[in-house]
Amino acid sequence: MVARDKTEHYQHNSKDMSTLHFDVSTGLKSVIGKDLITDDEVAIFELVKNSFDASATNVYLHFFQNELIVVDNGHGMTYEDLRTKWLFVAYSSKNPTNTNTSSNSNLNSNTSAEFRAQIAERKHFAGSKGIGRFSSDRLGSELILQTRKLDDPLTTVHQLRVDWNLFEEDANQQFENIPIEYLEKKEFSLPPEIPEISHGTAIRILGPRIIWDRARILSLKASLAKLINPFGATTDGFEIRIIAPEQLSIDQQLIANTEQDDDTGLHAEIVNGQVGNFIFSSLQEKTTSIYVEISEDNLICSTLIDRGEVVYEIREPNPYPELIQSGFKCQIYYLNQSAKLTFARRMGLPSIKFGSIFLFRNGFRVYPVGEAGDDTFGIDRRKQQGYARYLGTRDIIGRVDVEGPEEHFKEASSRNQGLVQTAAVLAMASCFWEFCLKRLERYVVPVTWVDSAEKTSEDLSRLMTDSGRARVTNAVAHLIDSENVQVIRYSKRLISILNERSSQFESSIEGLKAIAEKTNDSEMVHNLAKAEQRFMELKAAEAEALRIAVNERRAKEEAQQSAKEALEHAARLNVNLTEEKKRSLFLASIASVDANNILNMHHQITIYSADIKQQIENCMSAAHNGPLSKQEIVSRLEQVAFLNQKVLSISRLAIKANFRLESDKIEADLADYFQTYIREGAAPFLGAGVELIVNNSAVLKKRFRPIEASIIIDNLISNARKAKATKVVFDITLTEKTNLMMTVTDNGKGFANSIDDPDRIFELGFSRTAGSGLGLYHVKQALGEMNGSITVVPSAQGAKFLIKVAA
C-alpha cells in the first residue's frame, strides 16, 4: 500500500515537469582542446591524422617566424561539410554511429553515402572522436582554415577564421554564440615554399604558444618518423615533409660539410625534407627478423629471416577469435651488435633511445607504446627473470599493427595513454608474446647467443659451418614439434645434412628427420638414411684404425725409451726453454726434433692411413652391392681426401714440429701458430715462384687442433698456386672483441666470371677448374670446428678471403 502511494505520488508530480537542455559554455573549448591534449607534438599528430584519414598522399608542415601551417592534398571539405561537420563539436564522420542522419537535421543528407565511400577506400580510421580539430588550440591562439573539396565543381576555397581567445573572455557565454569568420576565395593562400594544391586542407596557426626552434622541430621530425612508419619513409602512399625556411641555411651547411659517402645519421640533423627512417632496409641484411600476420583465411603466417635468408615459413591456426579480420601484423628485428652499430651510425642516436616495439592502430602510432623506457608489453619485466634466456627492449625493435573499430581497439582520449584494455587488445598482446617475440627468442638464443662471434657477424658465414647449421636445424625442429604447424618452406642452405665427420652430425640427425617428415621431403629422408650408414662405417673405420695404431705403438716401446733418453740428454744440455716457448710451435732445424715427437706423428699417420684403407674397402664393398649415386661417390671420396690432407700436412710437420699431433687440442697462440707454420711449415715446400708474406700483430690464446690450422693454410696456398699467384699475403689482426681476423690476399687470376655467388666456392665439390672442389670446403669445415668462419671479400685483382676465429 505504501509502495503504491509513492508510485502514484511520483506519477502525479511528473506531470508538472518540463523538458530541460544542457547549456554548453565556452569553457568546453579548453576541456577538449589544450587541457585534454597536453603535448605539443601530440597536437600536431592529431592534425596529421586528420590528413591521413582524408586520404591525403602528402602533408607539408611549414614553420616560419610566428606561425605553423599544416597543408594536405586530401579530399578537402565543402561549405556543408564545414557547417555540419567541422563546426559540429565532437562530431566525426569517421564514427559509424554518426552515419545515421535521420535523428539530426543538422547533418548533411549525403553523410552515409560519403562514409561508405570512405570505408571502401580505407577500412578504418586513425581518429574517430571528433576532437582532433581542437588540438590546434594547444598550438596557437588563432586558426585559419582553408579547404576545397576534391572535384568540387564550384572550385571555391572555403576559409574559416577561429580566434580561440574569444572562447576564454567570458566563461558564461554559450559555446555556439562565439562568431566564426567565413569567406570564399578562388585559390589557396600558401607560402611559396609549399607546392600548390588543387584540393585538400590548409590549417594556419597563429600566435604559437611555444617557440618552434631548431631543436623542437628536429624532435618533432623524429617523432613523426615513428608516427607513420618506423621502418620506412612512407605508409599507404602517405608522405610528410617539413619546410622551415629559417633553418635552410644551416641544413645546407651541414650537407656541404659532409662527405658524399659518409654513412652517418646526417638526415637526423637536417630539418627540411621528407620525414621517414631510411635505416631498416639495410638492417634486414645484417640481423634476424620475424614477420607474423593473421591472414584473411584466419591462419597465423610466420616468416623468420636471418640476414636475408628465409630460415622458415610456417602456418598454423589462429587461436584468437577476437583477432579475426583484425589485420594483425607484427615485424620484429633482433638488434645484434652489428645492427646496433649500424643503427647508431646512420640514425645519429643509439637504438635504445629510438624505442622498441611500436603499436599502430589503423595505420597510426599509438602513444606512448614503444617509446624509450616504455614497457607496455612487459618485455623487460620478463627479462629480469632470465637475463640470458630472454630478449629485452634494448635487444629488439619492431611494430605491431591492428585494424578495427573503436569497440575493439579504442585509444585513450588523452592520446598518450595507449589503448583501452578490451578483449581484442588482450588477445593482441597474447599473440605478440606467443607467436612473435617467443618465436624470435627460440631462434636467437640457441643459434646466435651461444656463439659470441655470431653476435657481431653481418653475414651467415658462421652459420654455414657444421656447428652453425646444426644449431639452426635443432632450433627449427623444436619449433615445428607441433601437429598444428605447417611448414611452407625452409632454408636448404642452413638446414641440410652435415658432413658425417662433423662432431655435430649425431646431434643434428634427429632434428633433420623431424623436418624431413614434417615437410614430406622423401629425398631428404633417403639421403639421411645413406648418411647414417656412412657415419656408422666411418666410426667403425676409425675404431679399426685406432686399434691398429695402438698395436703398433706398443711395438715401439723401445723407440719411446730412446725418445725419453733424448729428452733427458736435452735437459742436461740446459736448453733455454723460455726461448723455445717463445718460438712456439716450430724449431729451427731437424736437430731439435726429438724421438717422442716423431713417434707421435708416426702414430697419427698410421691412424689416418689405416682409416683411408678402411674407407676405400667400404666404398668397394658398397659398389659391389649395387651402383653408387654421384652424391654417394663424392661423399665417400671426400672423406678419403680429407684424411689424405691430414697425412700430407703431418708429413710437412714431421720435419720441424715440436708439438703433439694426437687428437687432443693444444693451448697456444693461434696467431703465432699461423705465422710460424706459414714461414717454417709451408714456405720451404713451395719452391721458387710463390712468395708468402705474413703481417701479424695479434695474440690469441686458444685451444685448437694444430692439424686443422695446418689444413687451412695449406689449402689456401694451394688454391693461390692453382690461380697462378706469385704472392700470397696473410694479414693477422685482432678485432675490438679480441677475436682473430686474418685477411688472405693473392695476386692470381681470381674467381671465374661464371660464379654468380662467391660463397658457393665453399660448397662440397664446387669447382670451375679441373680441381676437386674439396680444398675450400675443407678450409670451411676446419674453421667451423675451431669456431671460425671464412668469407669472400670483393677484390679488383686476384682473390681475397676474410677469416674470423672467436676467442
ABEGO torsion letter per residue (X at the ends): XAAAAAAAAAAAAAAABBBBBBBBBAAAAAAABAAABABAAAAAAAAAAAAAAAGBABBBBBBBEABBBBBBABAEBBAAAAAAAAABBGBBAABAAAABAAABAABBAAAAAAAAAAAAABABBABAAGAAAAAAAAABABBBBBBBBBGBAAGBBBBBBBBAAAAAABAABBAAABBBBBBBBABBBBBAABBBBABEBBBBBBGBABBBBAAAAAAAAAAAAAAABAABABBGGBBBBBBBAAAAAAAAAAAAABBAABBBAAAAABABEBBEBAAAAAAAAABBBBBBBBBAAGBBBBBBBBGGBBABBBBBBBABAAABGAGBBBBBBBBBAAAAAAAAAAAGBBAAAAEBBBBBBGGBBBOABGBBGBAAAGAAAAAAABAAABBBAAABBBBBBBBEBAAABBBBAAGAAEBBBBAAAAAAAAAAAAAAAAAAAAAAAAAAAABAAAAABABAAAAABAAAAAAAAAAAAAAABBAABBBABBBAAABBBBBAABAAAAAAAAAAAAAAAAAGBAAAAAAAAAAAAAAAAAAAAAAAAAAAAAAAAAAAAAAAAAAAAAAAAAAAAGBBAAAAAAAEABBABAAABBAAAAAAAAAAAAAAAAAAAAAAAAAAAAAAAEBBBAAAAAAAAAAAAAAAAAAAAAAAAAAABABBABABBBBBBAAAAAAAAAAAAAAAAAEBGBBBBBBBABBBBBBBBAAAAAAAAAAAAAAAAAAGBABBBBBBBBBAAGBBBBBBBBABAEBBAABABAAAAABBGBBABABAGAAAAAAAAAAAAAGBBBBBBBBABEBBBBBBBBX
